[in-house]
Amino acid sequence: MTGNGSLWERLAPPAPYCPPLEGSARTDLAVIGGGFLGLSAALHAAEAGMDVVLLEAEGPGFGASGRNTGFVVPSLKSALGPAEAEALLGQPHAARLLRLVAGSGDAVFGLIERHGLEVARARNGWLQPGHSTAAEAMLKGRLPALLEAGVDAEFLSRGEMLALAGLPSLHGGLRVASGGQINPLAYARGLARAALAAGVRIHAGSRASGLQETATGWRVATAAGEVAARQALLATNAMVGPLCPPMRDGIVPVRVYQVATQPLPDEFRRRILPAMAPVADTRRHTFALRWTEDGRLVTGGMAVPGPGRDARAARGFLARLRAFVPGLPELRADAVWTGTIAATMDALPRMVRLGPGLFGAIGCNGRGVALSTALGRETAALLAGRTAAQDFVLPVTAPRPVPMARLSGLGPHLWLPWSGLRDRLEAQG
Ligand SMILES: Cc1cc2nc3c(=O)[nH]c(=O)nc-3n(C[C@H](O)[C@H](O)[C@H](O)COP(=O)(O)OP(=O)(O)OC[C@H]3O[C@@H](n4cnc5c(N)ncnc54)[C@H](O)[C@@H]3O)c2cc1C
């Protein structure tokens, strides 16, 4: 099994032992993929009385779940407010999704508490400042609908945001009190421990290589074994590969870079994000920043691929950080890593039905720490027969291919210069 290359590997407790699958197994539910979504679904399905086998190609948290920034965000993407969600999903699904999102911070921190998971965390809210006067006004206008949906958000003036973030170029915006930050790999490994304790059989180093319908359900093959399951859930996110082309073609893979600085002196900890509440603003190419438990700043975003891309990305993001945080000392990139977000064109997650008893959940976009956890719980209720398909939080649909998804590699070349220019012009306005 390979590591995921992130800083979190240096800080997280080790993964629990999960032997590779060997020989034949039989189960109620086969979950493929050991990220937040698969682990949460497996844990909750086992708690609902199902027998569950989880197959993970590498180890728990190997994918986006163990590489992300660890922001617990009880909110959809900034382009997707309550009104936009309703226009896209209609009622009642928009209302259900917003309720799920509103409670998704509680879902994460509740699981950590309930199972005593060893996860470095801070629950002092999540900050979303505007990057312009117009964005600040947009966030203020969105507040009543968020409150109505149950999101515990408040609006902060520019001065109040400055007091909480210590970043003078940011405008006023929202604070969602039930959000916060975690060490994401520690959380993925903790969820795996909780799932094992609930009776889930987790097999790491067990890539599902074939999926075949049988008279009684599905047969999932790996290199050294196979699982016969009544139902199966694909929770493979952007890493699905050739296993299931309809899932692969339903998302746009977006590669995101992360950079961690050296540990910084305490004076900066007191001045920048002093409550350890992470910040992510509204620009298209989001500026996001957090502290780690060992006193480093982590930031990142998209970068143009090509030779020397990690070093180039690190230089670019550290320069951007210095522009946002006046007075920082010389910065070093102590860790640079990447992960892939499974994005959808409308930024909404999807629940797809791929065949009788075969489901796939995808597309938590850049919001999957909290949303995948909560969606995993709801998916378990669907698979356990406790929620009918028509009552599920999302429409259960056939897979929909993203037009020209194969051209997504061009995205950073075209999208970054355009969005950077728009962001800069708006910030000046
Ligand atoms: C750099 C980065 C930063 C992010 N920051 C944030 C953030 O701060 N806050 C936030 O809310 N969201 C963030 N996200 C998004 C979030 O990480 C994802 O939405 C979430 O982790 C998705 O979880 P998942 O379980 O669906 O997928 P993943 O975590 O990607 O899990 C999929 C798993 O499936 C396994 N797999 C794939 N194919 C197979 C197979 N054939 N057989 C067996 N196993 C297989 C993979 O090894 C992997 O472990 C970020 C994402 C990235 C990449």
The ligand as an SDF file (V2000), in Angstrom:
LIG
                    3D

 53 58  0  0  0  0  0  0  0  0999 V2000
   -6.8710   18.8590   -2.1610 C   0  0  0  0  0  0  0  0  0  0  0  0
   -8.3010   18.7730   -1.7300 C   0  0  0  0  0  0  0  0  0  0  0  0
   -8.7740   19.6330   -0.7580 C   0  0  0  0  0  0  0  0  0  0  0  0
  -10.1030   19.5360   -0.3250 C   0  0  0  0  0  0  0  0  0  0  0  0
  -10.5020   20.3000    0.7290 N   0  0  0  0  0  0  0  0  0  0  0  0
  -11.7270   20.0780    1.2800 C   0  0  0  0  0  0  0  0  0  0  0  0
  -12.0910   20.7300    2.4830 C   0  0  0  0  0  0  0  0  0  0  0  0
  -11.2990   21.4340    3.1050 O   0  0  0  0  0  0  0  0  0  0  0  0
  -13.3610   20.5350    2.9570 N   0  0  0  0  0  0  0  0  0  0  0  0
  -14.2530   19.7240    2.3160 C   0  0  0  0  0  0  0  0  0  0  0  0
  -15.3840   19.5860    2.7720 O   0  0  0  0  0  0  0  0  0  0  0  0
  -13.9010   19.0310    1.1960 N   0  0  0  0  0  0  0  0  0  0  0  0
  -12.6560   19.1820    0.6820 C   0  0  0  0  0  0  0  0  0  0  0  0
  -12.2670   18.4700   -0.4180 N   0  0  0  0  0  0  0  0  0  0  0  0
  -13.2320   17.4950   -0.9740 C   0  0  0  0  0  0  0  0  0  0  0  0
  -13.2920   16.2040   -0.1340 C   0  0  0  0  0  0  0  0  0  0  0  0
  -11.9890   15.7970    0.1990 O   0  0  0  0  0  0  0  0  0  0  0  0
  -14.0070   15.1060   -0.9280 C   0  0  0  0  0  0  0  0  0  0  0  0
  -15.2760   15.5850   -1.3470 O   0  0  0  0  0  0  0  0  0  0  0  0
  -14.2360   13.8540   -0.0870 C   0  0  0  0  0  0  0  0  0  0  0  0
  -13.0620   13.4560    0.5820 O   0  0  0  0  0  0  0  0  0  0  0  0
  -14.7260   12.7390   -0.9850 C   0  0  0  0  0  0  0  0  0  0  0  0
  -14.8080   11.5630   -0.2260 O   0  0  0  0  0  0  0  0  0  0  0  0
  -15.1290   10.2070   -0.9640 P   0  0  0  0  0  0  0  0  0  0  0  0
  -15.2260    9.1520    0.0790 O   0  0  0  0  0  0  0  0  0  0  0  0
  -16.2870   10.3870   -1.8760 O   0  0  0  0  0  0  0  0  0  0  0  0
  -13.8840    9.9380   -1.9410 O   0  0  0  0  0  0  0  0  0  0  0  0
  -12.3440    9.5690   -1.6910 P   0  0  0  0  0  0  0  0  0  0  0  0
  -11.8570   10.0470   -0.3980 O   0  0  0  0  0  0  0  0  0  0  0  0
  -11.5910    9.9960   -2.9080 O   0  0  0  0  0  0  0  0  0  0  0  0
  -12.3640    8.0000   -1.5970 O   0  0  0  0  0  0  0  0  0  0  0  0
  -12.4500    7.1490   -2.7150 C   0  0  0  0  0  0  0  0  0  0  0  0
  -11.6970    5.8920   -2.3460 C   0  0  0  0  0  0  0  0  0  0  0  0
  -12.0030    4.8850   -3.2880 O   0  0  0  0  0  0  0  0  0  0  0  0
  -10.8520    4.0890   -3.4550 C   0  0  0  0  0  0  0  0  0  0  0  0
  -11.0130    3.3830   -4.7250 N   0  0  0  0  0  0  0  0  0  0  0  0
  -11.0740    3.8970   -5.9780 C   0  0  0  0  0  0  0  0  0  0  0  0
  -11.2570    2.9270   -6.8830 N   0  0  0  0  0  0  0  0  0  0  0  0
  -11.3430    1.7730   -6.1920 C   0  0  0  0  0  0  0  0  0  0  0  0
  -11.5570    0.4040   -6.5620 C   0  0  0  0  0  0  0  0  0  0  0  0
  -11.6990    0.0430   -7.8530 N   0  0  0  0  0  0  0  0  0  0  0  0
  -11.5780   -0.5490   -5.5890 N   0  0  0  0  0  0  0  0  0  0  0  0
  -11.4390   -0.1940   -4.2720 C   0  0  0  0  0  0  0  0  0  0  0  0
  -11.2250    1.0890   -3.8750 N   0  0  0  0  0  0  0  0  0  0  0  0
  -11.1930    2.0420   -4.8150 C   0  0  0  0  0  0  0  0  0  0  0  0
   -9.7080    5.0840   -3.4300 C   0  0  0  0  0  0  0  0  0  0  0  0
   -8.4560    4.4680   -3.1270 O   0  0  0  0  0  0  0  0  0  0  0  0
  -10.1830    6.0580   -2.3650 C   0  0  0  0  0  0  0  0  0  0  0  0
   -9.6470    5.7540   -1.0900 O   0  0  0  0  0  0  0  0  0  0  0  0
  -10.9750   18.5790   -0.9000 C   0  0  0  0  0  0  0  0  0  0  0  0
  -10.5000   17.7290   -1.8980 C   0  0  0  0  0  0  0  0  0  0  0  0
   -9.1760   17.8080   -2.3000 C   0  0  0  0  0  0  0  0  0  0  0  0
   -8.6820   16.8710   -3.3480 C   0  0  0  0  0  0  0  0  0  0  0  0
  1  2  1  0
  2  3  1  0
  2 52  2  0
  3  4  2  0
  4  5  1  0
  4 50  1  0
  5  6  2  0
  6  7  1  0
  6 13  1  0
  7  8  2  0
  7  9  1  0
  9 10  1  0
 10 11  2  0
 10 12  1  0
 12 13  2  0
 13 14  1  0
 14 15  1  0
 14 50  1  0
 15 16  1  0
 16 17  1  0
 16 18  1  0
 18 19  1  0
 18 20  1  0
 20 21  1  0
 20 22  1  0
 22 23  1  0
 23 24  1  0
 24 25  2  0
 24 26  1  0
 24 27  1  0
 27 28  1  0
 28 29  2  0
 28 30  1  0
 28 31  1  0
 31 32  1  0
 32 33  1  0
 33 34  1  0
 33 48  1  0
 34 35  1  0
 35 36  1  0
 35 46  1  0
 36 37  1  0
 36 45  1  0
 37 38  2  0
 38 39  1  0
 39 40  1  0
 39 45  2  0
 40 41  1  0
 40 42  2  0
 42 43  1  0
 43 44  2  0
 44 45  1  0
 46 47  1  0
 46 48  1  0
 48 49  1  0
 50 51  2  0
 51 52  1  0
 52 53  1  0
M  END
$$$$
